[in-house]
Structure formats: C-alpha cells, structure tokens
C-alpha cells in the first residue's frame, strides 16, 4: 500500500472540503508543485525551466505527458485526443 499517495489524497480532500489556502511549502509537500525557489529567483528559475523544456524534442515531451497521464488516470490517451496545436 502506498501510504504517501493515501496521505496526499486525504490532504486533497481536506483542501476541497475546507476550501482553505495553503502555503508553497505545503503545496510542495502535497506534490502540487515540483519546485520551490526563493521569491527573488522566481523569474530566473522560470526562464531556466522554459529553456530546458524548449530544448527537448516535442515528440519526447508529448510521449512523456501521455505516459504520465496514463499512470495517474489509468487511461492511455491516444495522440488524436491530445491537441498539440493552439
């Protein structure tokens, strides 16, 4: 049994039912955000992440998102269901 996933689920239920806000540290602990950076470094961190993502091949990013989505939902998304154009 994955206790960390169960704990996150109860944390999410708490947030949904109470409607309370949470600080960035708590959001990080719940796995709602993947990185914490000091406020004065946010813009540089965002630009660095954007460059890292832009340097990766689109097909690889698309496949990764499809696989991660299937892992969380149990449903594999067909490429025709995922829009990559705006």
PAZAVEX-770498 format. One record per residue: z, x, y of N, C-alpha, C, O in turn; residue in three letters. Coordinates in steps of 0.2 Angstrom, whole numbers, plus 2048, in hexadecimal, padded with zeros to 3 digits. Each point is the difference from the previous one (the first is absolute). Example, Ala and Ser with C-alpha at 12.3 -4.5 7.8 and 13.67 -1.06 7.14 Angstrom:
2
8278427E48007FC8068008048068038057FFala7F97F98068018048068037FC805801803806ser
// end
This chain:
86
8008047FA8007FC806800804806804805801unk7F87FA8047FF8048068057FD8057FF7FB804unk8078087FD8057FD8047FE8018088027FC804unk7FB80A7FD7FE8008077FB7FB8038017FE805unk7FB8007F67FB7FB8028047F98017FE7FC804unk8068037F78057FA8008048008078007FA803unk80280B7FF8048018067FC7FE8068027FD805unk7F88067FB7FB7FF8067FF7F88007FF7FE805unk8007FF7F57FE7F98008067FC8037FF7FC804unk8078067FA8067FC8038008028088027FB804unk7FD80B7FE8008018077FA7FC8048027FE805unk7F98017F87FA7FC8038037F98007FE7FD805unk8058007F68027FA8008057FF8068007FB803unk80580A7FD8057FF8067FC8008078027FC804unk7F98087FD7FC8008067FD7F98018007FE806unk7FD8007F57FC7F98018057FB8017FE7FC805unk8078037F88057FB8018048008068017FB803unk80180B7FF8048018067FB8018078037FE805unk7F78047FA7FC8018058028068057FE801806unk8078037F78028058047FB8068017FC8017FCunk8058038097FC8068028048067FC8057FF7FEunk7F78068018038067FD7FD8068047FB800803unk8098057FD7FF8068037FB8047FC7FF7FF7FAunk7FE8068087FB8047FD8028037FA7FD8017FBunk80A8028058028037FA8017FB7FA7FF8027FBunk8037F88078017FB7FA7F97FE7FE7FF7FF7FAunk7FC80180A7F97FE7FE7FE8057FC7FC7FF7FBunk8058088067FE8057FC8038007F97FD8017FBunk80A7FD8058048007FA7FD7FA7FB8008017FAunk7FE7FA8097FD7FA7FD7F98027FD7FD7FC7FCunk8008098077F98027FE7FB7FC8047FA8007FEunk8087FD8087FB7FC8047FC8058057FB7FE802unk8088087FF7FC8058048008067FC8058027FCunk7F68038048008067FC8028068038018057FDunk8007FB80A8028068048047FE8057FF7FB804unk80680A7FE8047FF8067FF8068048008067FDunk7FF7F98097FF8068058047FF8068007FA802unk80280B8018047FE8077FB7FD8057FA801800unk8097FB8047FC7FC8057FB8048047FA7FF801unk8088078017FC8058047FA8037FC7FC803803unk8047FC7F77FB8037FB7FB7FB7FD7FC8017FDunk8057F88057FD7FB7FD7F88008017FC8007FBunk80280280B7F98008027FC8067FC7FB7FF7FDunk8088078037FE8057FC7FF7FF7F97FC8027FCunk80A7FB8018007FE7F97FB7FB7FE7FC8017FBunk8037FA8097FA7FB7FF7F98038007FC7FF7FCunk8038068097FA8038017FE8057FA7FB8007FDunk80B8038007FF8047FB7FE7FC7F97FC8027FCunk8087F98037FE7FB7FB7F97FE8007FD7FF7FBunk8017FE80B7FA7FE8017FA8057FE7FB7FE7FDunk8068088057FC8067FE8008017F97FA8017FDunk80B7FF8008018017F87FC7FA7FD7FC8027FBunk8057F88077FC7FB7FD7F98008017FC7FF7FCunk80280380A7F98008027FC8057FC7FA8007FFunk80A8067FF7FD8057FC7FE7FF7F97FD8037FCunk8067F78018007FE7F97F97FC7FF7FF7FC805unk7FE8057F67FA7FC7FE8027F88008057FE7FDunk7F77FE8068017F98008017FD7F98047FC7FFunk7F88067FC8007FD7F98078027FD8027FC7FDunk80080A8048078027FD8057FB8038057FE7FDunk7FB80180A8057FC8038007F97FE8057FD7FEunk7F58008017FF7F97FE8028007F88047FB7FFunk7FB8097FD8028007F98088018008037FC7FCunk8008088088078018008037F98028057FE7FDunk7F97FF8088037FA8037FF7FA7FA8047FC7FFunk7F68047FE7FF7FB7FB8058017FA8037FC7FDunk7FE80B8018058017FA8077FF8028047FD7FDunk7FE80580A8077FE8028017F98008057FD7FEunk7F67FF8058017F98008007FD7FA8047FB7FFunk7F98077FC8007FD7F98078027FD8037FC7FCunk80080A8068068027FD8067FB8038047FE7FCunk7FB80080A8057FC8037FF7F97FF8057FC7FFunk7F58018007FF7F97FF7FF7FE7F98007FB7FEunk7FE80A7FE7FE7FF7F97F97FE7FF7FD7FE7FBunk7FF80180B7F97FE8007FC805803801803806unk7FA7FF7F67FB8058037FB7FD8047FD7FA7FEunk8028088087FB7FD8057F98037FF7FF8067FFunk7FD7F68007F98027FF7FD8028078027FE805unk7FA8087FB7FD8028077FD7FB804801800806unk7FC7FB7F77FD7FA8038057FC8047FF7FC805unk8088047F98057FC8038038048068047FD804unk7FB80A7FC8038048067FB8028057FB8037FEunk8067FB8087FB801805801807803806801802unk7F58037FF8018068037FC801806800805804unk7FD7F57FE7FD8008078037FB8058047FC7FEunk7FB8068088047FC8057FA7FD8048027FC805unk
// end
